[in-house]
Amino acid sequence: MAQATSPVSGQPYGIRRVCQFWDVPRSSFYAAQAPMRQSAVPAPTPARRGPKPAITDEALLAAIKRDLETSPWTGEGHRKVWVCLRVRDGIRVSRKRLLRVMRENMGLPRFGGHGYAAGAAEWNAAAFCSGVM
């Protein structure tokens, strides 16, 4: 009907008038005119947001496993591993990212551990990571 001409004026009907007559939003008219997306072509998956990390998750996991193997203790948590990687190996990542990688690959529980009382004894990170403690 948008290509039809008015019998009185001889001019084509406008899209606005046709959409008003049919009680259809103009956006729906233009959406129907747009070429259809190929359903066989999958939409690209979004990339990781934000700046790219200096170390990949796979390399971080290898460093975590290496740290746990060389540690004289068993059952270390993400905080101790984070400190050792930061002090001894110079790998600077966020604690939350390290915890996520450990949870995904090592089966850490979602919630766990125990709370420490306020005023707990301070400990020296450099001495802990070097095995002096």
N, C-alpha and C positions, 0 to 999 in steps of 0.2 A: 504494500500500500504506500510505502514511502517513495516508490518510484512512479506512482500514479499521479496524474495531473488533475487539477481541479477543472470540472467542466465549465465553470463560470469564468475563472480568471485565466485558465490555461497554464498556470504555474504548478510546479510539483508541490505536493504536500511536504511540509517540514517534519523532521523527526520528532520535534517537540509536540506538535499537534497530533501526530499519529500515536505517540506514547500516551498523551493525555486521553485520547479517545479510547484506547485499549486499557487504560489504567495500569500501565507498566512503567517502571522507572526507566529513564534513559540509560542508566548504567547497565541494566539488563540487556537492552538493545545492543549497546556497544560490546558487551561481553559475548553476545551471540555472534556478532560479526567478526570477532577476533579469531585467529586460527587456533584450532584445538591443539593441545600439547600431545605429543606422542606418548601414549601410556606404556609402550614397550621400553622407552628410555627412562631409567630410574633417575629420580632427582638426586643431585649430588649431596653427599652427606656433609654437614657443616664441619668445618675444621675446628680444632681446639681454639677457644677464644683466648684473647690476651697475648702477651708476648711469649715467644717460644722459649721453653726452658733450656738452660745451658746443658743439662744432662737428660738423656731419655729415660723413660721408666724402666726399660730393660737394663740399661747401664746402672741405674740406681739400684735395681734389684740385685744385680751381680755384686755391687759394692756392699749392700746390706748382708748378703749371704757370706761374703768374704769376711766382713767384720764379725759376724756371729761365729764363724768357724775359728777365727783366731782369738776369740775372747776366752778367758779362763773360766768365766761364769756361764751358767745355763739359765735360760728363761729370761733373757733381757727384754725389756720393753722398748717401745719406740723412742722414748725420751733418751735413754742411755745410748741407743744406736745413733740417734740424731746428733748427740753431743760428740760421740767418738768420730763419726764421719766428718763433722765440722772441725774438730780440733786436730785429729790425727791425719785425716785424708784430705782436708781442705775442700770437701764437697759441701757447698752451701745450698741447701734446699729447705723449704718450709717443713715444719714438724707435721703439719696436716697432710702434706703430700706424701711424706715418708710413711705416715700412718696408713694412708690410703693404699699405697703400694704394698705395704706389709699385710694389710687386711686382705687385699685381693689375691695375693700370691702365697701367703703363709698361713692362712686360716686363723687370724687373730679374731677374737670375739668382738662383736659390735660394742658392747659395754663390758668392762671388766676391770681388774686391778683392784686396788684398795686406796682409800684416801689417807693422806698423812695428816697428822695433827699439826696445828699451827705452831710455828717455832721449832720445826724439825731441824735436825743438825744439818748445817751446810756441808757441802762436799766440793772438793777441788776437781774440776772437770779434767784438767791436764793430767793430774795424778791418776785419776780413774782410768783414763784412756791409755795411759802408758803402762798400766798394770801394777803400779806402785802400791795402791791402796790395799 
